[in-house]
Amino acid sequence: MINLNDIVQSAAGGNGAAALGQQFGLSSDQTQSVLNSLMPSISAGLQNQASTTGGLGDLLNSITHPTSQANYNDPGAAPGASGDLLNGMFGPALGNVIQHVSQETGVSPDVLQQMLPVVVSTVVGGLSAHMTNQGFGGVLGQLANAATQSGGLGQILANGAASQQSGGGLGGILGGLLGGLFGGGQQQAPAGGAQGATVQAGLDTLNQIIASHGVEMSPSQQQALQGALGNIVGNFLR
């Protein structure tokens, strides 16, 4: 299974790290150091974003936005993730993430403040490209479209009796989404037939990718990052 670090490395035709380094005036070693430091935070942030119906809807809309794959193909041309997405991912921990990465890498906070939105937009674009290549582009489009309707994904969850679901993130709301989309509550969600199975497979795949940052962390590094992320976002750190 591809992870978030793989996605950034594969951007720009396999030159993602080099393109980011050139854009922000960093050496290859500095760039890789920053990416290694950022990926666990981005993974936790994406999981935090997807832990509520509104946040998941916003994330799906970002992934399916027409510019997402363009950002992945050319990170240097990416406008960067919106402030709304970054705030949804990190909340008040956003500044702490930048300070943490700066302390780990020696790269100035000013550079990282400019770089983080571009890295996030590259990751989101890579999610779009990878999910589309896996045949799940239609699934994401369907859910993103549902999120823009009156009541959004929250209404779908209500229709699917999702109040009985436990857990958080995509895994915790999956059954309710299936039940709401395909007519039936939690117990009936798997009866959505082939279409329901495709939606489930698509969301499972997305969940697995965003939960895998692809960076080895020592216990001390994980503890330091946990402190930077805080109790809310840090709960998603793996």
N, C-alpha and C positions, 0 to 999 in steps of 0.2 A: 504493500500500500504506500502510495506517495505521501510525503509529509510536507510541512510548510517550508522547511529549509530546501527540500528538493524543488519546490515550486519556484522559489526565488532564484535558485541556481539555474533553472531551466528557462527562465524568462529571457527575452531578447535572443532567441535562438540558441540558448545555452550560455549566453554571456551576461546573465543578469547581474551577478556580483560586479563584474568589470564595468558594466554600464552605470551602476549605482556609484561605484567608486569614482569614476570619471566625472560624474555629475556633481559630486560633492567634494572633489579634490582630495580623496583619500587613497592611500596605497592599497594594494591588494590585501596585504595582511591586516591593515586597519579595517577595511571593508568587511572582511570575513569575521574579524573579531566583533564588530558591531552587529552583524547579522546573527552570529552565535549568541550574543547577549540579548538581542531583541526577540528572537523567535519564541522562546518560552513565554514571554510577556504577551506577544501577539496571540499565541495560542490560547492563553488564559483569557485574554480580552475578547476574542471571538466567541469563546464558550460562554462568557458572561453576557455578551450581546445576544446570544441565541437562547438564553435561559428564560426570557419572557416572550410572550407572543408578539408584542410590539417591536421588541428588539430583533426577534427572528425575522419579522416582516421587513424591517429596515435592512437587515443584512441580505436577505434574498433579493430585495430591490437593488442593492448595490452590486451584488454578483451578476444580476441579469441586465444591468444598465448597459446601453450600447457601447459605452466607452471602456467597459471593464477589460475586455480582451485586448483592446488597443493599448491599455496601460501595461498589460503583461507583455505584449509584443515589443513595446518600446518604453521602458520605465523612464527614460530621459524626457519623454514627451508627456508623461503622466501629470495631470494637475494635482494629484495627491488626494488622499481620502479626506472627506469633509470633516469639519469640526464636530458635526453631529454624530458621525460614526465613531470618531475617536473618543468622544465623551461617553457614548453608549458603551464602548468597549471598556474604558478605563475609569470613567467617572473622575472623582477627585484624585485618583492615583496617577493620573497622566503625567504630572510634573515629577512625581517620584520615579516613574519608569525612566524618564529621560535622565534624571540625576543618577540613577542606579547604573545605567548603561555607560554614562560618562565616567563614573568612578571605575568601572570595570575595564574600560577600553582606553581611557585617556583622550577620547574625542570630545570636543567642547559641546556643552549643552545647546549652544546656538546652532551648530551644525546638525545635531541630532533632532532638534525641534523642526528643522526643515526636512530632514531625511525620513523621519518616522512616517509622516503621511504618505510619502512616495512608496516606502516599503510596504505599507498596509495596502495601498491601491494596487501594487504589483501582486501581492498575495491574493487579494480579492479577484483580480483579473485572472490569475492562475487557477483559482477555484472555478471560475466560469469556464475557462478553456478545458480544464481537466474533466469537469463534470459533463461538459458537452461532448468531449471525446469518448466518454464512457457511456454515452447514450442517455444522459439524464438532463439534457438541456430543456426538454419539454416539461419535465417534472418541476424544475426550478421556476420555469416561466409560469406554470399553472399556479404554484404556490405564491409566487410574487404577485401575480394578478389578483389572487384571492385576498392578499394582504392589503390591496388598494381599495377593495370594496367596502361598503358600509359595514362597520363593525370589525373589519379586518380578520386576521387569523383568530382573534379572540372570539368572534361570533362562530367561526367554524368549530373551535374547541368547545364552545357551549353546546352547539348542535351535537357534538360527538360525546357529550357527557364526560368531558375531560377532567371535571372536578375530582374524579375518583383516581386520577393518575398520581403516581408518586415519582419522586426524583426531579431532576432539573435538566435544563438544556434540551437539545433536540430529542434525546432518548426519553426524557420525562413527558414530553408533550406529543410524541409520535402517535400513540394510539388514539388520542383525541382528534388529531388532525385527520387521520384515516377515517375515523367514525363520522366526523363532520362532513368530509368530502364525499364519502360514498354511502351515506345514509345508514345510520345505525350507531349505537353507542359503543362503549368500550369493548363489550364482549363480541360485538359484531364487526369490529373494524377489520379483522383479517378477511372478511367476506367480500371485500371490495374487488375480488377477482384479479385478473391480470393487471389492471390499471392500479389497483390498490397495492399490489405486490411491487410494482415498479416505483410507486411513490415511496413505499417503505424502503426499498433498496437504495433509492436516491438519497433519502434523508440519512439512512444508516451510513452510506459512503461519505456524505458531507460531514457528519458527526465524527467519523473516524479520522478524517483528514485534519479537521481543525483541532482535534485533541492530540495530534501528533506533531510536535515541533521539530523533531529530528536532531536534537542537540543533547549530548551527554552533559549532565550537571553533577557536580560533587554535592554532597550533603550541605557543605557550607555555602555553596552558591545557591542552592535551592532555599536555604534558610534566609539568606540575604534578600533574595528576590521576593520571597513570601512577605518579608517585612516591608519591602517597597510597594508591593501590590495591595497590601491591606487585607482585611478579613474577607471582603466581598469578592474581589477579583482573585485574590490569592487562593480561595477555595477551589478554583479550577486548575491550579498549577499541578502538573504531573511530571 
